[in-house]
Amino acid sequence: MIKLSAAVIVQNEEKNLPRWLKAVEGVADEIVAVDSGSTDRTVEILDLAGARVYHRAWTGYSDQRNYLAEQCTGDWILMLDADEVINRECIRLLKAFKANPEAGMDAYLMPSRVWFFGKWLRWGGFYPEWNPRLYRRGKGTWARQEVHERLEVKGPMGRLGDCIYDHYSYDSVEDYRERAMRYAEAGARHMLAAGKRCGPLTGPTHAAWAFVHRYLVRLGFLDGKAGWWAAWLEGVYTLEKYRRLAGLIREQKADRVA
């Protein structure tokens, strides 16, 4: 029987944590968290659940995840965000996995479904989204990407097709916009560092394609109003990201002239 660590990075997650903890308590041998300055009941909730909580100033998703993984003692790490919850079938499969892990694999992709404005998205390329959430301790490193981080694994990676986790992403348009603006800034800075440039039509063109791709090409319209909002807001995010990139480029040019 292998030991499994359930790991989570947190900051003001008192709303999501009870649901997350209830799901992992039946399969995790330990719960490990890294908090980056919560001002709500996040740490209290984790303490009451018997979690081991570490405190670290926020330096980015990949840094937080790598630090979190270093604190885990399990043979395998199940790393989920606080708004990502494994379902009952996944819990059953993970218990079976602990008793008899497949030889040769060092990580697994798990499928997710997205809760978006009161509806599970089935179209638009949102289901299933495959992400690495289970990996052997010491075999994976989180690397920075444009916005989200990527798990780089040294060995083979498989798929747990029936081990679905639910992603409770956004409750409202304002919730989406608030986070999208943060992601847009991070994405713009990443693109600038990568040497990307943009003209006056680059942002509108990419934004229009983001909407068309989600809503028409990937059949997002079949999700009704939620599908329309998901596609539209991705277009808005894309436009904002390139708008901020253009601003950073102007600042860079101005500094050179000065």
C-alpha positions in Angstrom: 0.0 0.0 0.0 1.5 3.3 -1.1 1.2 6.5 0.9 -0.6 9.4 -0.9 -0.2 13.1 -0.1 -3.1 15.4 -0.9 -1.5 18.8 -1.5 -3.0 22.3 -2.1 -1.7 25.9 -2.4 -4.1 28.4 -0.7 -4.9 32.0 -0.2 -8.3 33.0 1.2 -10.0 29.7 0.3 -12.4 29.3 3.2 -15.3 29.0 0.7 -13.8 26.1 -1.2 -11.8 24.2 1.4 -14.6 22.3 3.2 -15.7 20.7 -0.1 -12.1 19.9 -1.0 -11.2 18.4 2.3 -14.3 16.3 2.4 -13.3 14.7 -0.9 -9.7 14.0 -0.1 -10.1 12.8 3.5 -11.1 9.3 2.4 -8.1 8.7 0.2 -5.2 10.9 1.5 -2.7 9.7 4.1 -1.7 13.2 4.8 -2.9 16.7 3.8 -0.3 19.3 3.1 -0.9 23.0 2.3 1.1 26.1 1.6 -0.6 29.4 2.5 0.5 32.7 1.1 -1.1 35.2 3.5 -4.7 34.3 3.9 -6.8 36.8 5.9 -9.9 34.6 6.2 -10.5 31.3 8.0 -8.4 29.3 5.5 -5.6 28.3 8.0 -8.0 27.6 10.8 -10.1 25.2 8.6 -6.9 23.4 7.5 -5.7 23.1 11.1 -9.0 21.6 12.2 -8.8 19.0 9.4 -5.4 17.9 10.7 -3.5 19.3 7.7 0.2 20.3 7.9 0.3 24.0 6.9 3.3 25.9 5.7 3.5 29.6 5.2 5.4 31.1 2.2 5.2 34.5 0.5 3.7 34.3 -3.0 6.3 34.0 -5.8 4.2 32.4 -8.5 2.3 29.2 -9.1 5.2 27.1 -10.1 7.4 28.2 -7.2 4.5 27.5 -4.7 3.8 24.1 -6.1 7.4 23.0 -6.1 7.8 24.1 -2.5 4.6 22.3 -1.6 5.8 19.1 -3.2 9.0 19.3 -1.2 7.0 19.2 2.0 5.1 16.1 1.1 6.2 12.7 2.4 3.9 10.4 0.4 5.1 8.1 -2.3 2.6 9.9 -4.7 1.2 13.4 -4.7 -2.3 14.4 -5.6 -2.1 18.1 -6.2 -5.4 19.8 -6.7 -6.4 23.5 -6.4 -8.9 24.3 -3.7 -11.6 24.7 -6.3 -10.9 21.3 -7.8 -12.8 18.3 -6.2 -12.4 14.6 -7.0 -15.7 12.8 -7.4 -16.8 9.5 -5.8 -15.7 7.3 -8.6 -12.3 9.0 -8.6 -12.0 8.4 -4.9 -12.8 4.7 -5.4 -10.2 4.5 -8.2 -7.5 6.2 -6.2 -8.0 3.8 -3.3 -7.5 0.9 -5.8 -4.5 2.7 -7.2 -3.0 3.0 -3.7 -3.4 -0.8 -3.2 -2.0 -1.7 -6.6 -0.2 1.1 -8.5 0.6 0.5 -12.1 4.3 -0.2 -12.5 6.4 2.1 -14.7 4.3 5.2 -14.6 5.5 8.4 -12.9 2.5 10.6 -13.4 -1.1 10.6 -14.6 -3.3 13.0 -16.4 -6.8 13.3 -15.0 -9.9 14.7 -16.8 -11.9 17.6 -15.4 -15.2 19.2 -16.1 -15.8 22.9 -15.5 -18.6 24.5 -13.5 -19.2 27.8 -15.2 -21.9 30.2 -14.2 -24.2 27.5 -12.8 -23.6 24.9 -15.5 -21.3 22.1 -16.3 -19.7 22.9 -19.6 -19.7 20.0 -22.1 -18.6 21.8 -25.2 -16.2 24.5 -26.3 -13.2 22.4 -25.6 -13.8 22.5 -21.9 -14.7 18.8 -21.4 -12.7 16.9 -20.7 -9.7 19.0 -19.9 -6.7 16.7 -19.2 -4.3 17.9 -16.6 -1.5 16.2 -14.5 -2.7 16.0 -11.0 -1.2 12.8 -9.7 2.5 12.1 -9.8 5.3 10.2 -8.0 7.1 12.3 -5.5 10.5 13.5 -6.8 9.6 12.8 -10.5 7.9 16.0 -11.4 8.8 19.7 -11.5 6.4 22.6 -12.1 7.7 25.0 -14.8 6.3 28.5 -15.6 4.2 29.1 -18.6 2.4 32.1 -20.0 -0.1 32.1 -17.2 -0.6 28.7 -15.8 2.2 26.4 -14.8 3.1 23.0 -16.4 4.2 19.8 -14.7 7.4 18.4 -16.3 7.8 14.7 -15.6 11.0 12.7 -16.0 9.3 9.4 -16.7 6.2 8.0 -18.4 2.8 9.7 -18.0 -0.5 7.8 -18.2 -4.2 8.7 -18.1 -6.8 8.0 -15.4 -9.8 8.3 -17.7 -12.5 7.6 -15.1 -10.9 9.6 -12.3 -12.8 12.9 -13.0 -12.3 16.0 -10.9 -14.8 18.9 -10.9 -13.4 22.4 -11.3 -15.7 25.0 -9.7 -14.2 27.8 -11.6 -16.3 31.0 -11.7 -19.5 32.1 -10.0 -20.1 35.3 -11.9 -18.9 37.5 -14.7 -17.2 39.8 -12.2 -15.4 36.9 -10.6 -14.1 35.9 -14.0 -13.1 39.4 -15.0 -11.2 40.0 -11.7 -9.0 36.9 -12.2 -8.7 37.4 -15.9 -7.2 40.8 -15.4 -4.5 39.3 -13.2 -3.9 36.5 -15.7 -3.7 39.1 -18.6 -1.0 41.0 -16.8 1.0 37.9 -16.2 0.5 36.6 -19.7 1.6 40.0 -21.2 4.8 40.0 -19.2 5.5 36.4 -20.2 5.0 37.2 -23.9 7.2 40.3 -23.6 10.0 38.2 -22.0 9.6 35.7 -24.8 10.2 38.5 -27.4 6.6 38.5 -28.8 5.4 41.7 -30.5 2.0 43.0 -31.5 0.6 45.4 -34.0 -2.7 47.3 -33.9 -4.7 44.4 -35.2 -2.9 41.6 -33.3 -5.1 41.8 -30.2 -8.5 42.1 -32.0 -7.5 39.3 -34.4 -6.5 36.9 -31.6 -9.5 37.8 -29.5 -11.9 37.2 -32.3 -10.3 33.8 -33.0 -10.5 32.9 -29.3 -14.2 33.5 -29.3 -14.9 31.8 -32.7 -12.7 28.8 -31.8 -14.6 28.2 -28.5 -18.1 29.1 -29.6 -18.3 27.7 -33.2 -15.3 25.4 -33.9 -15.5 23.6 -30.6 -19.4 23.8 -30.5 -19.6 26.0 -27.4 -23.0 27.2 -28.5 -24.4 23.8 -27.4 -23.9 24.9 -23.8 -26.3 27.7 -24.3 -25.9 31.0 -22.3 -23.0 29.6 -20.3 -21.2 28.5 -23.5 -21.6 32.0 -25.0 -20.2 33.7 -21.9 -17.3 31.3 -21.7 -16.3 32.0 -25.3 -17.0 35.8 -25.1 -15.0 36.2 -21.9 -12.0 34.3 -23.3 -12.0 36.7 -26.1 -12.1 39.6 -23.7 -9.2 38.1 -21.7 -7.2 37.6 -24.9 -7.8 41.2 -26.1 -6.8 42.5 -22.6 -3.6 40.4 -22.7 -2.4 41.9 -26.0 -3.5 45.4 -24.9 -1.2 45.1 -21.9 1.6 43.6 -24.0 1.4 46.7 -26.3 1.6 49.0 -23.3 4.7 47.1 -22.0 6.3 47.4 -25.4 5.7 51.1 -25.5 7.2 51.5 -22.0 10.2 49.5 -23.0 10.8 51.7 -26.1 10.4 54.8 -24.0 13.0 53.6 -21.5 15.4 52.9 -24.3 14.9 56.4 -25.8 15.4 58.0 -22.3 
